[in-house]
Amino acid sequence: AMAGEGSTFRLRCSLLGHGQDVRGLTRGLFPEGGFVSVSRDRTARLWAPDGLNRGFTEMHCMSGHSNFVSCVCIIPPSDLYPRGLIATGGNDHNICIFTVDNPAPLYVLKGHKNTVCSLSSGKFGTLLSGSWDTTAKVWLNDRCMMTLQGHTAAIWAVKILPEQGLMLTGSADKTIKLWKAGRCERTFTGHEDCVRGLAILSEMEFLSCANDASVRRWQISGECLQVYYGHTNYIYSISVFPRCKDFVTTGEDRSLRIWRKGECAQTIRLPAQSVWCCCVLDNGDIVVGASDGIIRVFTESLERTASAEEIQAFENELAQASIDPKTGDLGDINADDLPGREHLKDPGTRDGQTRLIKDNGKVEAYQWSVSEGRWIKIGDVVGSSGATQQTSGKVLFEGKEYDYVFTIDVNENGPSYKLPYNITDDPWLTAYNFLQKNDLNPMFLDQVAKFIMDNTKGQTLLSTSNQFSDPFTGAGRYVPGSSSGSSTIPGADPFTGAGRYVPGSASNAVTPVSGVDPFTGMGAYQSAAAKAENIYFPKKDAVTFDQANPTQILGKLKELNGSAAEEHKLTEDDLIILEKLLSATCNTSAETPTAQQLQTLWRAVNWPEDIVFPALDILRLSVRHPTVNENFCSEKEHIQFIILLLKFLNPKGKQANQLLALRALCNCFVSHAGQKLMMEQRDEIMTQAIETKSGNNKNIHIALATLTLNYAVCLHKVNNVEGKAQCLSVISTVMEVVQDLEAIFRLLVALGTLISDDTNAVQLAKSLGVDSQIKKYASVSEPAKVKECCRFVLSLL
């Protein structure tokens, strides 16, 4: 039932329940037609449509955060939770996951270092969170899989796009970033202030809104297609109508605006300064949450419209609202020049147009309603009452929200400092931190604390539910999970933390039916595949590069040594030492490599990069020997060793060096010391190694695929979730550029090894869209191993 032409939204109902600002809303899956709201009062509430009248009933109130709740989203149904789950993010840095029928959290996701202010869910149980700590995180069930780093300020908005593996983040650094498989693919610039909201129009287009009071429509490819103007202040949220490109926005100018065909078709004013959030229900009704703690629903349907008395009550409430002229929502106001009440006899020219009149010395604001053909009073314009401070948490400082941001002058001619402060903060602690941060004399402590208290008089928060013994114990003192925050339900522990509930652990794993692999999903084994035996994965041992021609390598080394600068030249003795090392490590002699041989090799691998490659080749071959492996990879030496190899992975350097460094890293996996080092330095090595994909050299691609495969072998043995996520991301990224089928084969074996016996990894691979990336290899005729291996992997996905 979509918006008819020119039809108007009217009030359906007002819902009371939250004690403070409603900061987030999302349409619910269960009960049908319902929605979930979250608030600064630390609760989330589930609302169901009331069968008898036009309203909604609060089904239940969920608690689990020790501070304001700022965002909410629904995680789609799964076999385990057929009604879906509810995720909420808060100022306590946590994300709580609830089922729809329990007021205490199922589990809590910890990992962000600041307020979590945006959440979005994708297929296969993935959840994307954005935080003031400047990062976004990808979660699967109760584990963090990836951290997206790249923004330089708070991330206010996140969205998972319909195409698998694509994600969007919007930040206070004024940019939007597109991520693919955990890597930033593109940055969208254009907004002139903090980006606050994102909404998806299609696989190819999305909308953003910002503190610059504009909405922008973008193409995924990076182009800004349109800019919409209408709001006169920050725009906080944006939501799209089902099955069309029309949308709604809400903001700090007390309004909800409905946009059709790119124009602002209707403006609804609310009796609250900050209209924080909105969502559109399946039937096209709009739900909005605001700083007065009231949720209001608007509808175009006549049978769902509120009674005349309720609409009159809403208009009276609006008429009594006081509007602060300093916010600029109504333009520059000069009371002396305003016309009188007779000005309201002239009809308006467009919906939402505002007109100010002066009546008995009072300034009143009116808004034109096209559908009703009349001016509706939207409030009295009052003098500077400092009302901007009453709007909770509206002042921005360094991209984060505060109740106040004071300017402090410590002495007359020195610089002034900004002091951000929230009503819930301890004034003394804030003053102390402020002096520390700005390196100011601690003797100002009393003065600054007194200044804060004097300037926030009477600003206490509404009492919150009595569920927490003392919610305002100041910044560092209330520890979530300590006994003071006891949960309302006896025996339930809302802070289950990481170690206790592990989805996919034995307790709720699929029971294997004899002879059937429980992780292949339904009917995944085709009869043909059942006959073939999977000899490809999970692979148990590292793959190494063993082929060697010692005579050629030494010949090249001698030749280059002849042209080397004096300080690098090796003596005849040195060359004999390296020859011995090569024969010791290539199994042609039974001798053990000596310390002297390794010192000489170390000198040779530190040659200038244009002549170093034969020395690197000797390193590549000798690191397979346990003695050499132990020497270079053990505690004392390893940092220099890794720095050396990473230096050669620079994509701008010589390709021969990139190739041999990658092969040397692969060969490190042969013994325990090397494996341990490779795993410890995994993040650095993988991040650097993936850059070598750009060279389009097939041997480099094979070496890169082999490195990934060796990591997969290690990760299959230890269940390291972030490691697997990084490895999957690398496989997905490298698959895009690699042409060579041997490299593809090794990536497929790596993929199969990573996801064998691990439902989490299977889900993550699906959410990254890996299955669609590899489908084409199932029909490769030669070599047959590519096709066979690919089919085995697809049977797991």
KAKAFEN-V114410 format. One record per backbone hydrogen bond with DSSP energy under -1.0 kcal/mol. NH is the residue of the N-H (numbers start at 0). CO is the residue of the C=O. Records with the same first field share a line. If there is no record, write none. Layout:
BEGIN
NH = CO / CO
END
This chain:
BEGIN
6 = 3
9 = 298
11 = 296
12 = 296
14 = 294
21 = 289
22 = 37
23 = 37
25 = 35
27 = 33
33 = 30
34 = 46
35 = 25
36 = 44
37 = 23
38 = 42
39 = 20
41 = 38
43 = 61
44 = 36
45 = 59
46 = 34
47 = 56
49 = 54
56 = 47
58 = 45
61 = 43
62 = 102
68 = 38
69 = 88
70 = 88
72 = 86
74 = 84
77 = 80
83 = 80
84 = 74
85 = 97
86 = 72
87 = 95
88 = 70
89 = 93
90 = 67
92 = 89
94 = 108
95 = 87
96 = 106
97 = 85
101 = 98
105 = 96
106 = 96
108 = 94
115 = 89
116 = 129
117 = 129
119 = 127
121 = 125
125 = 122
126 = 138
127 = 119
128 = 136
129 = 117
130 = 134
131 = 114
133 = 130
135 = 147
136 = 128
137 = 145
138 = 126
139 = 142
140 = 124
142 = 139
144 = 137
145 = 137
147 = 135
154 = 130
155 = 169
156 = 169
158 = 167
160 = 165
164 = 766
165 = 162
166 = 178
167 = 158
168 = 176
169 = 156
170 = 174
171 = 153
173 = 170
175 = 187
176 = 168
177 = 185
178 = 166
179 = 182
180 = 164
182 = 179
184 = 177
185 = 177
187 = 175
194 = 170
195 = 208
196 = 208
198 = 206
200 = 204
201 = 204
205 = 217
206 = 198
207 = 215
208 = 196
209 = 213
210 = 193
212 = 209
214 = 227
215 = 207
216 = 225
217 = 205
218 = 222
219 = 203
221 = 218
224 = 216
225 = 216
227 = 214
234 = 209
235 = 249
236 = 249
238 = 247
240 = 245
243 = 240
246 = 258
247 = 238
248 = 256
249 = 236
250 = 254
251 = 233
253 = 272
255 = 267
256 = 248
257 = 265
258 = 246
259 = 262
262 = 259
264 = 257
265 = 257
267 = 255
269 = 253
271 = 269
274 = 250
275 = 273
276 = 288
278 = 286
280 = 284
283 = 280
285 = 297
286 = 278
287 = 295
288 = 276
290 = 273
292 = 289
294 = 14
295 = 287
296 = 12
297 = 285
298 = 9
305 = 10
310 = 306
311 = 307
312 = 308
313 = 309
314 = 310
315 = 311
316 = 312
317 = 313
318 = 314
319 = 315
320 = 317
322 = 379
324 = 381
326 = 323
327 = 324
330 = 327
336 = 333
337 = 334
342 = 339
343 = 340
344 = 341
351 = 367
352 = 349
354 = 365
356 = 363
357 = 338
358 = 361
361 = 358
363 = 356
364 = 378
365 = 354
366 = 375
367 = 352
368 = 373
372 = 368
373 = 368
375 = 366
377 = 364
379 = 320
380 = 362
381 = 322
384 = 382
388 = 385
394 = 401
396 = 399
399 = 396
401 = 394
403 = 420
405 = 418
407 = 416
416 = 407
418 = 405
420 = 403
424 = 421
429 = 425
430 = 426
431 = 427
432 = 428
433 = 429
434 = 430
435 = 431
436 = 432
437 = 433
438 = 435
439 = 434
443 = 440
444 = 441
447 = 443
448 = 444
449 = 445
450 = 446
451 = 447
452 = 448
453 = 449
454 = 450
458 = 455
459 = 457
468 = 483
481 = 478
484 = 481
491 = 488
504 = 501
507 = 504
508 = 505
515 = 512
519 = 516
529 = 525
530 = 526
531 = 527
534 = 532
552 = 548
553 = 549
554 = 550
555 = 551
556 = 552
557 = 553
558 = 554
559 = 555
560 = 556
561 = 557
567 = 564
568 = 564
574 = 570
575 = 571
576 = 572
577 = 573
578 = 574
579 = 575
580 = 576
581 = 577
582 = 578
583 = 579
584 = 580
585 = 581
587 = 582
588 = 582
597 = 593
598 = 594
599 = 595
600 = 596
601 = 597
602 = 598
603 = 599
604 = 600
606 = 603
610 = 607
615 = 611
616 = 612
617 = 613
618 = 614
619 = 615
620 = 616
621 = 617
622 = 618
624 = 621
628 = 624
629 = 625
630 = 626
631 = 627
632 = 628
633 = 629
637 = 633
640 = 636
641 = 637
642 = 638
643 = 639
644 = 640
645 = 641
646 = 642
647 = 643
648 = 645
649 = 646
652 = 649
657 = 653
658 = 654
659 = 655
660 = 656
661 = 657
662 = 658
663 = 659
664 = 660
665 = 661
666 = 662
667 = 663
668 = 665
669 = 666
670 = 667
674 = 670
675 = 671
676 = 672
677 = 673
678 = 674
679 = 675
680 = 676
681 = 678
684 = 680
685 = 681
686 = 682
687 = 683
688 = 684
689 = 685
691 = 688
692 = 689
693 = 690
694 = 691
695 = 692
700 = 696
701 = 697
702 = 698
703 = 699
704 = 700
705 = 701
706 = 702
707 = 703
708 = 704
709 = 705
710 = 706
711 = 707
712 = 708
713 = 709
714 = 710
715 = 711
717 = 713
719 = 717
723 = 719
724 = 720
725 = 721
726 = 722
727 = 723
728 = 724
729 = 725
730 = 726
731 = 727
732 = 728
733 = 729
734 = 730
736 = 733
737 = 733
743 = 739
744 = 740
745 = 741
746 = 742
747 = 743
748 = 744
749 = 745
750 = 746
751 = 747
752 = 748
753 = 749
754 = 750
755 = 751
757 = 754
761 = 757
762 = 758
763 = 759
764 = 760
765 = 761
766 = 762
767 = 763
768 = 765
769 = 764
772 = 768
773 = 769
774 = 770
776 = 773
777 = 774
778 = 775
779 = 776
785 = 782
787 = 783
788 = 784
789 = 785
790 = 786
791 = 787
792 = 788
793 = 789
794 = 790
795 = 792
796 = 792
END
